[in-house]
Amino acid sequence: MKLSIHTLQKTLFSGEVEKIIARTSAGEITVLDNHLPIVTPLEGPELKIIDKSGKCDIIKIGSGFIEVRPQSRVIVLANTA
């Protein structure tokens, strides 16, 4: 799936990922390919991103929003990084 992570200052990440793990106000969610569309606030402090090879990267965010769009597109708007 295509993920992009943005702050007001810059784009932190843009690329293909296998899985995204994020903490929301309702608890932890895992986003995979073809996830149902959703927009929800993020509580941070980080996002876990797993790439196609299984490597896990952690991106620090303060808070923000995650939007899962049709066709496996995900946009994260973060307050800080």
Number of C-alpha atoms within 10 A of each C-alpha: 19 15 20 17 21 19 15 9 9 9 13 16 12 13 10 16 21 18 18 21 16 18 18 17 10 10 9 11 11 12 17 16 17 13 16 12 13 11 13 14 17 25 20 20 16 18 20 16 22 17 16 12 8 11 10 15 13 13 15 15 22 14 20 19 17 20 16 21 16 13 13 17 17 25 17 25 20 23 16 15 16
